[in-house]
Amino acid sequence: MKKPSFFIVGAPKSGTTAMYYYLKSHPNIFMPPYNKEPHYFANDLHQSVEDKKPRHWTTDLNSYLDLFIKMKPTQIGGEASVYYLFSSKAAKNIFCYNPDSKIIIMLRRPTEMTYSLFFEQLYAGLEKDPYFYTAFKNRSGEMGSFGGIKNSDGVFASYRELPLYYEQVKRYYDIFPHKNIYVIVFDDFQINTENIYREALRFLKVDESFKPIFRVINKSRKPRSRLFKSLLDSRPPFIINIFRRIIPKIIRHRIYHYLAKFSDRNMSRTPLKPDFEITLINYFCSDIQKLSKLVNKDLSHWLKPNSFCK
């Protein structure tokens, strides 16, 4: 049976999309070309949002396996659902499905991750508060984009909770053999992309000599027109139905990606205010220290200026 044997489980805004594209280009690796994040194994998140879940999330096993139907005998299969890390159930579900699964966990400095996530939600029109300070301070529950999504522990996906990595990563360390888990720190991936990529290939036991084009993925963006982006994202059914009748699927996807690219322009992000950055470091400090011991990696640079880490 054609099925995945490795999973990039998160975290959001930590290089997962870039790694997905780099791995997908390898001749011995298959990853679904049109659905990077099916989130099939995060069934606790499905239940919390019911009919509000993102349209690319897959809840049916047959539909999920259909994503891998074009995988060749010479390839291994994988996917990259970034909320598997936040999900309370995904680690156990993946293990029950395939106990030999390889797990790739990509982690970014929490202060950067949450700030980047805020801008992504703002860009998508899903965050209504234009100020990160108040969005982080005033909303301890869900982000505007998720409409109440929470894991089975009752924890809401939020700018506060998603970067608290320790318990999320521990779920995988408690279930999977440690040799089947590869933790990538975003800073290392950003500075030494080729070396980290080669280590990932070694971890997955495929040909390490292959070298993709390491182009920058997921730059900060803003829409040229909110109206056009809203129309593009909503995908009106009557237009979709017409397109389905007259245009092959692969061409439809190319048209959509071209229009999506045309609708955006790059933007520079305003740096965090120093005093609020210190507040964030204090908030995430204890979790970072526990995570560092768990994954056996020096994360002290995440705590700088560390004199403010209480």
Residue pairs with C-beta under 8 A, 6 or more apart in sequence:
1 65
2 65
2 68
2 69
2 71
2 77
3 65
3 68
3 77
3 97
3 98
4 68
4 77
4 78
4 79
4 98
4 101
5 76
5 77
5 78
5 98
5 100
5 101
5 102
6 76
6 77
6 78
6 101
6 102
6 103
6 104
6 204
7 41
7 78
7 79
7 80
7 81
7 84
7 94
7 101
7 102
7 103
7 104
8 16
8 19
8 20
8 78
8 79
8 80
8 81
8 82
8 104
8 106
9 81
9 82
9 84
9 85
9 90
9 91
9 103
9 104
9 105
9 172
10 16
10 81
10 82
10 83
10 84
10 85
10 86
10 105
10 106
10 168
11 82
11 85
11 86
11 105
11 106
11 107
11 108
11 113
11 162
11 163
11 165
11 168
12 82
12 83
12 113
12 117
12 120
12 162
13 108
13 112
13 113
13 116
13 117
13 120
13 218
14 82
14 106
14 107
14 108
14 113
14 186
15 106
15 108
15 184
15 186
15 189
15 190
16 80
16 82
16 106
17 36
17 80
17 217
17 218
18 189
18 193
18 216
18 217
18 218
19 80
19 104
19 106
19 184
19 189
19 197
19 200
20 31
20 36
20 80
21 212
21 217
22 197
22 212
22 214
23 29
23 31
23 78
23 197
23 200
23 204
24 30
24 31
24 33
25 212
25 213
26 201
26 206
26 207
26 210
26 212
27 74
27 75
27 207
27 210
28 74
28 75
28 76
28 206
28 207
28 210
29 75
29 76
29 77
29 78
29 204
29 206
30 68
30 70
30 71
30 72
30 75
30 76
30 77
30 78
31 77
31 78
31 79
31 80
32 38
32 67
32 68
32 79
34 253
35 56
35 58
35 67
35 79
36 79
36 80
36 81
37 54
37 56
37 57
37 79
37 80
37 81
37 82
37 83
38 56
38 57
38 58
38 64
38 67
38 79
38 81
39 45
39 46
39 54
39 57
39 58
39 81
39 83
39 84
39 87
40 57
40 58
40 59
40 61
40 64
40 81
41 81
41 84
41 87
41 89
41 90
41 93
41 94
41 97
42 57
42 81
42 83
42 84
42 86
42 87
42 89
42 90
42 93
43 59
43 89
43 93
44 87
44 88
44 89
44 90
44 151
44 152
45 53
45 57
45 83
45 86
45 87
45 149
45 150
45 151
45 157
46 53
46 57
46 59
47 152
48 148
48 149
48 150
48 151
49 146
49 147
49 148
49 149
52 147
52 148
52 149
53 59
53 149
58 64
58 67
67 79
68 77
71 77
76 204
76 206
78 102
78 204
81 90
83 90
83 157
84 90
84 91
84 94
85 105
85 165
85 168
85 169
85 172
86 151
86 157
86 161
86 162
86 168
87 151
87 152
88 151
88 152
88 153
88 155
88 171
89 151
89 152
91 171
91 172
91 174
91 175
91 176
92 171
92 175
94 101
94 103
95 101
95 175
95 176
99 176
100 180
101 176
101 180
102 180
102 181
102 182
102 203
102 204
103 172
103 176
103 180
103 181
103 182
104 182
104 184
104 200
104 203
105 169
105 172
105 181
105 182
105 183
105 184
106 183
106 184
106 186
106 189
107 165
107 169
107 183
107 184
107 185
107 186
107 291
108 116
108 185
108 186
108 187
109 186
109 187
109 301
109 302
110 163
110 164
110 165
110 280
110 284
110 287
110 288
110 302
111 163
111 272
111 277
111 280
111 281
111 284
111 302
112 186
113 162
113 163
113 186
114 136
114 159
114 160
114 162
114 163
114 280
115 132
115 269
115 272
116 220
116 269
117 143
117 159
117 162
118 127
118 132
118 135
118 136
118 159
119 132
119 220
119 269
121 127
121 143
121 144
121 145
122 130
123 220
123 221
123 222
123 223
124 145
124 233
125 223
125 226
125 229
125 230
125 233
126 143
126 144
126 145
127 135
127 143
127 144
127 145
128 144
129 135
129 138
129 139
129 144
132 159
132 272
133 273
133 276
135 143
135 159
136 159
136 160
136 280
139 158
139 159
140 156
140 158
140 160
141 156
141 158
142 148
142 149
142 150
142 156
142 157
142 158
143 157
143 158
143 159
146 156
146 157
148 156
149 156
149 157
150 156
150 157
151 157
155 161
160 283
163 284
163 287
164 284
164 287
165 287
165 291
166 287
166 290
166 291
166 294
169 183
169 291
169 294
169 295
170 294
172 181
173 181
173 294
173 295
182 199
182 200
182 203
183 295
183 297
184 196
184 200
185 297
185 299
187 301
188 196
189 196
193 214
194 211
194 214
197 212
197 214
198 208
201 207
201 208
201 210
202 208
219 266
220 266
220 267
220 268
220 269
221 264
221 265
221 266
221 267
222 264
222 265
222 267
223 229
223 263
223 264
223 265
224 262
224 263
224 264
224 265
225 263
228 263
229 263
229 264
232 256
232 259
232 260
232 263
243 252
243 255
244 252
247 255
272 280
278 305
278 308
281 302
281 303
281 304
281 305
281 308
281 309
282 308
282 309
282 310
284 302
285 303
285 309
285 310
288 299
288 302
288 303
289 299
289 303
291 299
292 298
292 299
292 300
300 306
303 309
